[in-house]
Amino acid sequence: VKYGWLTTNPFRSMYFACLSMAAEMSTGVMVMNGIYDSKPPVSMLIVKNTASYHKKAVGKITFTCTDGKH
């Protein structure tokens, strides 16, 4: 996620929604890959989202999920 006009809040940091969606996507892609073409069809639903932010998000932010198969 790039820090820019669309992602910047009035406090000159990145909107939480942008960070949350990017974090969700980093894990959701693995799930989407696992359920694509499943029989019967399966849908995804987020039941819990936990976040911990340690400093102001500015610049280019990268999210990585290391819980899947390597």
N, C-alpha and C positions, 0 to 999 in steps of 0.2 A: 504494500500500500504506500503510495507516494504522498508526502506531505504537500498539500497545495490548496488552492482557493476553495475547492469543493469539500475538502476533508478537514479544514481548519475551523475550530470553534473560536468564540470571542476571546478566549484566554490564550490564544496562539499555541494551542496544542491540537492534536488530532481528536476528532469526535469519537466518543466511546462506541457509537454504533458502527463506525467504519472498522475499528479495531475488533469489535465483537464478530462482525460478519467475516472478516478475514480469518480470524481464529477458528470460527465454525467451518469455513471452507477447507482449512488445512486438514481437518479430520473427516469432514463430510465426503470429500472426494474418495477416500478409501472405502467408505460405506457404499457410496454410489457404485463404485467399481464392483463391489461384492454382490450387490443385489440386482445389477443390470440384467436382464433376461432371466430372472428367477421365475420358476413355475411353482406355485401360483405367484402372481405379481406381489411385490412387497413395497410398502411406502415407508418413508423415514419421518420421524417426529423427534424433535429435541426435547428431552425431559429434564435436562440439567445443564447449566452453563456456569462454570466457575472461572474467575479471572483474578490475576494478581498483577498489578502494574507497579513498577518500582521507580520509574522516572517519567518525565514528560515525554510524550511521543511526538518527536519532530524528525524530519528527514525521511528516509526510506525504511519502512518497518517490514520485517520478514517473519512469517509464522511457519514453524516446522513441527510436524507431528512424527514422533519416533516410535509410536506404539504398534504400528502395523508390521507385516512381514517385510523383511529386507531382501 
